[in-house]
Amino acid sequence: MSWGDLFKHELKAIFSNFSLLFTVFGGVVFYSFLYPLPYINELPREQRVAVVNLDHSQMSRELIRMADATPQVYITEHLGSIHAANVALEDRQVDGILVIPEHFYRDVMMGTSPTLAYAGNAALFLVYGTVVEGLNDAGNGLAIKAKINRMMLTGDGAVEATQHVTAMKLNMRPVFNVTMGYINYVVPAVFVLILHQTLLIGVGMMGAAENEARAAGKTGYWAQYPIWMVMTTRTVLFTLIYLPLVMYYFGFTYVYYGVNRFASIENLVMMTIPFLLAVIMLGMVLGQLLPRCELVTLVVLLSSLPLVFSAGFIWPPSAIPAVINNLAQLAPSTAAINGFLGLNQLGATFSQEIDRWGQLWLQFIGFMVISYWLIRRSRQMIK
């Protein structure tokens, strides 16, 4: 009953379980490339747009050229009716529609406000927003140009007219998400959740496999050693396995995808250790509660979306119902996601994230006590 023998038994149990290995190593590496794939281009660009020009004036053609020049829009169709444009949109031949009304030039020159009609597939929200943004920018640009021309006709100089129309200039400088895209926004948080879920499944499978053996009347090394020795050994081994995976995510993948990295190595290690320990203990609790290995994967996967949407980075905690927000605090992923985002993406100091660090340590202690009690209870039931 030596420590060395127990480590050998645990290593054999881990590396002889194909499902566990596939989840831990395959899942972490596979999702590091699969999940960010839809967001590689950061923002949708060059969306196909059909134009219905009912005015056929020089100004309407200039608006079409301005829309086509925006990075968001690519004019692919010139159609003669709104019905034809709707058919093209429904058949996914285009992603949006621009309708220029009759008498567009006349209304602009008379100072009245003509109505430009935009349409898009709102089922694809990013595409729809991109189309509307590009068409709106082109329309606003033409409106400003027309206003300057009218003011010049009334006697104002070009410089005075331009300054009058654009009296206030907007200088936008993103502080954290400098690309204004989804890579820096979504990927860092989801990578923490992937580490959380795969580790949870791996540790849970170990406990569930023991439950299956007990139900079949079998026993194993895990029943021959003191509970605290088994828990300690399992914790150390999974921590050693996941430390390189954490370094892979926070190191290689962040560099590969150009994700911001503001945290020091010391701060990352300080936040990583209680995160891994808390998840391992929660995995032990889950493993004792579920009778079969496949149920562990099912339960953890079903919890993924609720954990993502309640973590506080998609919706602010103030917009989440208090009951859901409080329940989310029980999962180590909630404190870890916000802690790592604060340190690594927002440049917070460790003292500013000390509450989340303490929350992870409290979860580690709490889940450790619960898992010890569950394992002890299961052994007493066998006796």
N, C-alpha and C positions, 0 to 999 in steps of 0.2 A: 504493500500500500504506500509506495513512495511517490513523490511528486513526479519523478521521471516517468514512471509507468503510467501515471494518470495523463501526463502530457501526450505520451505515445498513443494511448487509447483515444483521447480527444482528437488528436490529429488524424488518426485513422478513420474515426467516425465522420469527420468533416470532409476529408479528401476522398472518401469512398462513396459519398452521397452525390451522385451526378446532378440531381435536381438542385441541391444546395450550391454546388460549384457553378452550375450554369446561371443560377440567379445572381450569385454574388459577383463572380468575375465576368461572365458573359453579359449579364444585365447592365453592370456599371459601364463596361467598355462599349457595348452595343448602343445604349441610350446616349452616351456622350457624343455619338455621331448622328444617331437617328433623330433625337428630339430637336436639336437646333437646325436641322435641315430645312424646314419650311421658312426659317427666319434668316437664312444666310444672306439674302439680299436686303435685309433690314426693313425696307419699305417698298411697297409695290410701285412700279414705275411703268410708263409707256402703256397705259391701259387703252384698249381699242374703243374708239368713240365714233358713232355715226352722227352726221350733221344733216339737219333738215333746214335748208336756207330758203325761207319764204320771202326774203327781201331782195336778194340778188343785187345788192348795191356794193359799191367799192368798200364802204365801211364794214358791211357784213363779211365780205371776203377778208378784210384785214383782221376782224375778230377771229375768224377761222384760223388764219395764219398764226395769230398770237396764241390761240389755244393749242395748236399743234407744236408750238415752240416751247411750251411748258414741259418740264420733265415728267409730269404726271399723265399727260394725254398724248395719244397718237391717233390722228384722224385717219380712219381706214375706209369710211363709207360716206358718200354724198348721195342722199336719198331724196326722193321727191315728195314724200308724204310722211306724216306722223305715224300712220298705220304701218307703213313699210318699216319704219324705224323700230316700232314696237315688236314687229315680227322678228326682226334681226336680233333684238335684245332677248326675246323669249327663247330663240333658238341658240343662244350663246355665241352668235356670230360677232357680237360687239359687247363691250362691258358697260357702255353708257351712251346717252343720247344728248345732243345739243340742238335745241330748236330756236332758230332766229325768226322772230315774228315779222309779218308784213309791216311796211312803213317804219322799219327799225331806224333807218338813216334819217327819215323825216322827223321822227319823235326825238331823236338825240339832238339834232340841230335846233329844234324848237325848244329844247330845254325840258321837255316832258320825260318821264321815265318809262322806257319800253321794258317789257318783261321777257327776260331770257328764261327758257325752260330747260332744266337739267333733269335727267333721269338715269337711274342705274339699278343694278341688281343689289338690293339691300340685304339679301341673304349672305352675301360676301361683304361684310362690313368694311374691311380694310380697302377692298377694291372700290366700293361705293364711295367711301370717304375720299379716296384719292382722286376719283373722277370729278366729284363735286369740287374738291379743292382746286384742281387744275383749271376747270371751267370758270370757277368763281374768280380766280386770280386773273385770268384773261379778261373777263368781263369788267372787273374793277380797274384793270390797267387801261382798257379802252375808255372807260368812263372818265378817268382822270385826264387822259389825253384830250378827250373831247371838251372837257371843262376848261382846260388850259387854252385850247384853240378859241373857244367862245370868249374868254376873258381877253385874249389878245385882240380879237376883233373889236372889242369895246374900248381899246386904247391902252390896256396894260402891257408892259413889256414882258418878254418871255421869262426873265428871271423872277420878276415880281409875281407873275401868274403862278409859276411853279412853287414859289415859297408860300403863296397864299393857299394853294390847294394842299400842299404837304407841309403844313405848319409844324406838325409833330412827327418826328422820325422815330421808328421803333428799332431798337438795337437788341436783338434777342441773343443771349449767350447761355446755352445750357450748361449747368454747373456739373452735374454728375453724368447723365445720359447724353454724352456729347454728340452721339450719332443720331439721337432722337429715334432710335429703332428698337426692335424687340430683343435683340441679342443681349444688350446691357440691361434690359428691363426684366425679361422673363427668365433667361437661362440661368443666371446665378442662383436664383431662388429655387428653381426646379431641380437643379443639380444637387442642392442640399436635400431636397425631398427624395431624390433617387437614392442617395446614400442612406437616408433614413429607412426607406421602404425595403431596399435590398438587404440591409443589415437586419432589419426586423424579421424578414422572411427567413434568412439564414439561421438566426438564433432560435426562432420559433420552430423551425423544422427539427432542430435537435431535440427540443422538449417533446414535440408531438411524436417523433419517432420512438422516444422512450415510452410515451403513453400507449402507442400501438403495441410495443413489446409487452408492457404490463397486461394489457387486455388479452394478449395471446398466452399469458401465463409464463412469459419468459422474463429473464433478468439480465443484467449487464453490469459492466464496470461501474456505471453511474450509481448503482444501488449498493456498491461495496465500499465506497469512499464516503467520508463525512460530507454533508451537504455544502459546507462552506468551502471545502477543497474543490469540489466539482464546479461550484459557481465561480470561484477565483480563477481556476484554470481556463474555463470557457471564456471568461471575461478577458483574460490576458491574451488568449489566442485570437479571438475575434478583433481585439484592439490592434494587435500586431498585423493582422490581415488587412484591416481597413485603413490604417495609417498611410500605406503607400497609395491606396485608392483615393484617399482624400487629397494627397499630394498630387496625384494625377489630375484630379478635377480642378483644384485650385492653382495648379501649376501649368501643365501642358495645355489643357483644354482652354483655360482662360487666355493664354498667349495665342493659341490657335485661332480663337474666335475674336480676339481683340477686346476682351472684357476688362473693365477697369480693375486694377488691383492696388488698393491704397494701404491695406493692412500690412503690418510687419509680420515676419514669420513667428516671432514670439507670441504676438496676440492671436494669430490663427491657431497655434498649438494650444494656447490657453483656453480657447473656445472649443476646440475640437475634442479635447480629452473628456470633459464632462458630457459633451454631446454624444460621443460614442458610448460612454459608460451608461448613460441614461437609456439609450436605445437598446443596448444589450440587455439591460435589466427588464425593460418593457418586453423584449422578445422572449425572455425567460418566463415572464408572466403569461404571455400569449401562448407559449408552448405548453404550459401546464393546463391551460383552460381548454385547448382544442385537442380532440382525440386522434385526429389524422393529419398527416403532413399536408395533403392537398388543401385542407381547410385553412391552413395558415396563409397560403398564397392568395386564396379567394378573399379572405377577410382583409388582408393588407391592401390588395388591389382595389377593393371596393371603398376603402377609406382614403384612397389617394386624392380623388377630386375634392371631397369635402375638406381635406387638410389643405389643399392648394388654395381654395377659395376662402377659407377662414383664417389663413395665416396672417393677413393684414397687408400684403403687398399688392394684391389686385384691387381689393376694396379696403379703404382705411378702417381700422377697428371701430371708429365712431359710426360707420355705416352698417356695421354688422350687429345683429341682435345680441343683447348682452348674454343671453343663455348660450348661444352658439360660440360667442367669443370666449366665455369662461370655459366651455368644454374644450375648445381648441387649445387652451393653455395647458391642458393635461398631456398633450402630445409633445415630445421633445422637438419635433420638427418646427413647431411654431416659434419657440424661443430661439432655436438655432438659425432658422431662416432670417429672422429679423436681426439677430446678433451678427451673423456673417455679412448681411447686407450693409448694416451700419458700419462695420469695420472695413470691409473690403471695397464696397461700392460708394459709400457716402463719406468715407474718411473720418469716421468717429474715433475718438480715443477709447481705450479700453474702459476707462472709468465711466464713460457715458453708456457703456453696454454692460456694466457690472450687474445690473438687475437681472438681465437675461442669463448671464453666466451663473449667478446664484440660483436662478430658477432651474437650470439644468442640473446643478448639484443636488438641489432638493428633490428633483424627479429621480435622480439616480438613487438616493437614499430611500425614497418612498417605494419605488419599484423593487429595490433590493429586498426590503423587508417583506413585501407582498410575495415575491417569488420564493423567498426562503420559506415562508409559511405554507405556500402551496405545495412545494416539494416535500416538506416535512409531513404535511397532511396526506399526500399520496403514498408516502412510505408507510405511514401508520395504518392506512386503509388496507395495504397488502398484508401487514402483520395481523 
